[in-house]
Amino acid sequence: MNNSMKNTEKPWWKRLWVQRGLQAFVFVGIAYLFVFNVIPMVGLIIAFKNYHIQNGLLGMFTGEWVGFKYFIEFFHEYNFSQILRNTVVISLLKLIFGFPVPIILAIALNEVHNRKIKRVIQTASYLPYFISWVIVSGFCVIFLNTRNGAINSVLVGLGILEKPGNFLGGPDFFWTLAVITDVWKSMGWWAILFLAAISGIDPTLYEAAIVDGAGRMSRIWNITIPAILPIITVMMILNIGGLFNGNFDQSFLLGNTGNRDTSDIIGTYVFRVGLSEGRFDYATAVGMIQSLMSVLLVFGSNKLSKKLTGSSLY
């Protein structure tokens, strides 16, 4: 039986030709990744060399080999602990307060049976995802302005604040602002992913639970959440992997000299020393450290998740 199936199976190159239309789309994606992701990785060699931009591309190969000099230098940087703290704390706060929000929103929308209301809420929640951080930061500057900002005017008018708060110009409120704006911007988009997972749950499970007398919260806790636990696990692993990434766009656009003590993350630091100061070799080394830490976090969280829950990324 198996031998006859093997004999009738087409060679791989014939199957490839039959699927040439679909394979063309795959090829475009692979070519894009190869050109813009794989080839530039050759430039990582400058993290181990004394590179000068004046030498151009050849400088990557002709520069003096310095080994791990720039890696060690970063760990001895005077504000290393501050940059690392800001990066991890901001990402951790977003994970703690932001990760459950799309799940809760998706479960809540699933319980709304009025299609018009459900559509309006879903549209209003995911539209902010398509607004760039440039526009979001502009909104923040306008609304949080100490002179005539809407939020300051309301807080002072209600007597909550005696005078307008300097939300953007000081370090005290940046972490809070970063979490709120990030959750507002991304919750609707990620809720779509969880809604798609919920829609794949067999409706007869809910019907049987209702017959057995299970309430709404009981159905959510015993049917919905266990069913979407694999996708929750995958998203959690990916989010943990981004703890050392932060959000460059957000920190760069909302950060300034007044709040740099809490807004300066690894991404903005790399941008500053790399492009502003022209230290491409050092900036590449810092970026490589950041990437390696992210990879280790993904592997570690995946292994832990597989051991504790049985669900994992791979």
GUMAR-157534 format. One record per residue (C-alpha): residue number from 1; x, y, z. Coordinates in steps of 0.25 Angstrom, whole numbers, padded with zeros to 4 digits. Layout:
GUMAR-157534
NUM; X; Y; Z
...
This chain:
GUMAR-157534
1; 0000; 0000; 0000
2; 0011; 0010; 0004
3; 0020; 0006; -0008
4; 0008; 0008; -0018
5; 0006; 0022; -0011
6; 0021; 0025; -0013
7; 0021; 0021; -0027
8; 0009; 0030; -0031
9; 0014; 0042; -0023
10; 0019; 0053; -0033
11; 0033; 0058; -0032
12; 0035; 0070; -0024
13; 0039; 0079; -0036
14; 0026; 0075; -0043
15; 0018; 0078; -0030
16; 0025; 0091; -0030
17; 0022; 0094; -0045
18; 0007; 0091; -0042
19; 0007; 0101; -0031
20; 0015; 0111; -0038
21; 0005; 0122; -0036
22; 0004; 0120; -0021
23; 0019; 0118; -0020
24; 0022; 0131; -0027
25; 0016; 0139; -0015
26; 0024; 0131; -0006
27; 0037; 0134; -0014
28; 0034; 0149; -0013
29; 0033; 0148; 0002
30; 0046; 0140; 0003
31; 0053; 0149; -0007
32; 0048; 0161; 0002
33; 0053; 0155; 0015
34; 0066; 0151; 0008
35; 0069; 0165; 0003
36; 0065; 0173; 0015
37; 0067; 0163; 0026
38; 0078; 0153; 0023
39; 0088; 0161; 0014
40; 0089; 0173; 0024
41; 0093; 0163; 0035
42; 0107; 0163; 0028
43; 0108; 0177; 0034
44; 0108; 0171; 0048
45; 0123; 0169; 0047
46; 0125; 0184; 0050
47; 0121; 0181; 0064
48; 0135; 0174; 0065
49; 0143; 0184; 0057
50; 0148; 0199; 0058
51; 0139; 0204; 0047
52; 0138; 0218; 0041
53; 0127; 0222; 0032
54; 0137; 0229; 0023
55; 0143; 0215; 0019
56; 0129; 0211; 0013
57; 0125; 0197; 0011
58; 0139; 0192; 0010
59; 0142; 0197; 0024
60; 0134; 0186; 0029
61; 0145; 0176; 0025
62; 0158; 0185; 0026
63; 0155; 0191; 0039
64; 0163; 0187; 0051
65; 0158; 0175; 0059
66; 0155; 0179; 0073
67; 0147; 0167; 0078
68; 0137; 0169; 0089
69; 0142; 0183; 0093
70; 0129; 0190; 0090
71; 0121; 0180; 0097
72; 0129; 0182; 0109
73; 0128; 0197; 0108
74; 0113; 0197; 0108
75; 0112; 0189; 0121
76; 0122; 0200; 0127
77; 0114; 0211; 0121
78; 0110; 0221; 0132
79; 0095; 0221; 0129
80; 0095; 0206; 0126
81; 0086; 0203; 0138
82; 0076; 0214; 0135
83; 0075; 0210; 0120
84; 0073; 0195; 0124
85; 0063; 0199; 0135
86; 0055; 0208; 0126
87; 0054; 0197; 0115
88; 0050; 0186; 0123
89; 0041; 0193; 0133
90; 0033; 0200; 0121
91; 0032; 0187; 0114
92; 0028; 0179; 0127
93; 0017; 0190; 0130
94; 0011; 0188; 0116
95; 0011; 0173; 0118
96; 0005; 0173; 0131
97; -0006; 0184; 0129
98; -0007; 0183; 0113
99; -0007; 0168; 0110
100; -0020; 0165; 0118
101; -0028; 0176; 0111
102; -0029; 0170; 0097
103; -0033; 0157; 0103
104; -0044; 0163; 0112
105; -0049; 0172; 0100
106; -0050; 0160; 0091
107; -0057; 0152; 0102
108; -0067; 0164; 0104
109; -0069; 0166; 0089
110; -0072; 0151; 0088
111; -0083; 0153; 0098
112; -0090; 0164; 0091
113; -0101; 0159; 0082
114; -0105; 0172; 0075
115; -0097; 0172; 0062
116; -0098; 0187; 0060
117; -0093; 0190; 0074
118; -0082; 0180; 0073
119; -0077; 0185; 0060
120; -0077; 0199; 0065
121; -0069; 0195; 0077
122; -0059; 0187; 0069
123; -0057; 0197; 0059
124; -0055; 0208; 0069
125; -0045; 0200; 0077
126; -0036; 0195; 0065
127; -0036; 0208; 0057
128; -0025; 0215; 0066
129; -0015; 0203; 0062
130; -0014; 0210; 0048
131; -0011; 0224; 0054
132; 0004; 0226; 0054
133; 0012; 0229; 0066
134; 0015; 0242; 0060
135; 0001; 0246; 0061
136; -0002; 0240; 0074
137; 0010; 0248; 0080
138; 0004; 0260; 0074
139; -0009; 0258; 0081
140; -0002; 0256; 0094
141; 0006; 0269; 0092
142; -0008; 0276; 0089
143; -0016; 0270; 0100
144; -0005; 0270; 0111
145; -0001; 0284; 0108
146; 0002; 0292; 0121
147; -0004; 0305; 0116
148; -0017; 0301; 0109
149; -0017; 0286; 0108
150; -0031; 0279; 0109
151; -0027; 0269; 0120
152; -0020; 0279; 0129
153; -0032; 0289; 0127
154; -0042; 0278; 0132
155; -0033; 0273; 0143
156; -0031; 0288; 0148
157; -0046; 0291; 0146
158; -0050; 0279; 0154
159; -0041; 0283; 0165
160; -0033; 0270; 0164
161; -0020; 0278; 0161
162; -0017; 0292; 0167
163; -0009; 0296; 0155
164; -0006; 0289; 0141
165; 0003; 0277; 0142
166; 0015; 0276; 0134
167; 0012; 0262; 0128
168; 0022; 0262; 0117
169; 0033; 0271; 0122
170; 0036; 0263; 0134
171; 0040; 0248; 0137
172; 0029; 0245; 0147
173; 0018; 0242; 0137
174; 0025; 0236; 0125
175; 0023; 0221; 0129
176; 0008; 0223; 0131
177; 0007; 0231; 0118
178; 0014; 0220; 0111
179; 0006; 0209; 0116
180; -0008; 0217; 0114
181; -0005; 0221; 0099
182; 0001; 0207; 0096
183; -0011; 0200; 0101
184; -0021; 0210; 0094
185; -0014; 0208; 0081
186; -0012; 0193; 0080
187; -0023; 0187; 0088
188; -0034; 0186; 0077
189; -0024; 0180; 0067
190; -0019; 0169; 0076
191; -0034; 0167; 0081
192; -0037; 0162; 0066
193; -0027; 0151; 0068
194; -0034; 0146; 0080
195; -0048; 0148; 0074
196; -0043; 0139; 0063
197; -0039; 0128; 0072
198; -0052; 0129; 0080
199; -0060; 0128; 0067
200; -0054; 0115; 0065
201; -0060; 0109; 0078
202; -0071; 0099; 0076
203; -0084; 0105; 0079
204; -0090; 0092; 0084
205; -0080; 0093; 0096
206; -0088; 0106; 0100
207; -0101; 0100; 0098
208; -0098; 0088; 0106
209; -0093; 0097; 0117
210; -0106; 0105; 0117
211; -0114; 0092; 0118
212; -0105; 0088; 0130
213; -0109; 0102; 0137
214; -0095; 0108; 0135
215; -0095; 0123; 0136
216; -0088; 0133; 0127
217; -0076; 0135; 0135
218; -0075; 0120; 0137
219; -0076; 0118; 0122
220; -0065; 0128; 0120
221; -0056; 0122; 0130
222; -0058; 0107; 0127
223; -0060; 0108; 0112
224; -0055; 0121; 0105
225; -0042; 0123; 0113
226; -0037; 0108; 0112
227; -0040; 0108; 0097
228; -0032; 0121; 0094
229; -0021; 0117; 0104
230; -0011; 0112; 0092
231; -0012; 0126; 0085
232; -0011; 0133; 0098
233; 0002; 0125; 0101
234; 0008; 0128; 0088
235; 0005; 0143; 0089
236; 0011; 0143; 0103
237; 0024; 0137; 0099
238; 0025; 0147; 0087
239; 0022; 0158; 0097
240; 0032; 0153; 0107
241; 0043; 0153; 0096
242; 0041; 0167; 0094
243; 0044; 0172; 0108
244; 0057; 0177; 0103
245; 0052; 0184; 0091
246; 0042; 0195; 0097
247; 0036; 0203; 0087
248; 0046; 0212; 0079
249; 0035; 0221; 0072
250; 0028; 0224; 0085
251; 0040; 0227; 0093
252; 0047; 0235; 0082
253; 0035; 0244; 0079
254; 0029; 0246; 0094
255; 0043; 0246; 0100
256; 0051; 0259; 0102
257; 0062; 0264; 0111
258; 0052; 0267; 0122
259; 0047; 0252; 0123
260; 0060; 0245; 0118
261; 0062; 0239; 0132
262; 0050; 0230; 0129
263; 0048; 0230; 0114
264; 0062; 0227; 0109
265; 0062; 0212; 0105
266; 0072; 0203; 0098
267; 0066; 0207; 0084
268; 0067; 0222; 0086
269; 0081; 0220; 0092
270; 0085; 0213; 0080
271; 0079; 0223; 0071
272; 0086; 0234; 0078
273; 0100; 0228; 0078
274; 0099; 0222; 0065
275; 0093; 0233; 0056
276; 0095; 0245; 0064
277; 0109; 0242; 0069
278; 0113; 0233; 0057
279; 0118; 0222; 0065
280; 0112; 0211; 0056
281; 0121; 0200; 0062
282; 0118; 0202; 0076
283; 0103; 0204; 0073
284; 0103; 0191; 0065
285; 0109; 0184; 0077
286; 0098; 0189; 0086
287; 0087; 0185; 0076
288; 0093; 0171; 0076
289; 0093; 0170; 0091
290; 0078; 0174; 0090
291; 0075; 0164; 0080
292; 0082; 0152; 0087
293; 0075; 0156; 0100
294; 0061; 0155; 0092
295; 0065; 0142; 0086
296; 0068; 0136; 0100
297; 0055; 0141; 0106
298; 0047; 0135; 0095
299; 0054; 0121; 0097
300; 0053; 0122; 0112
301; 0039; 0126; 0112
302; 0035; 0116; 0102
303; 0042; 0104; 0110
304; 0035; 0109; 0123
305; 0022; 0110; 0116
306; 0023; 0096; 0110
307; 0027; 0090; 0124
308; 0016; 0097; 0132
309; 0004; 0098; 0122
310; 0007; 0088; 0111
311; 0005; 0099; 0101
312; 0017; 0106; 0094
313; 0022; 0113; 0081
314; 0029; 0101; 0075
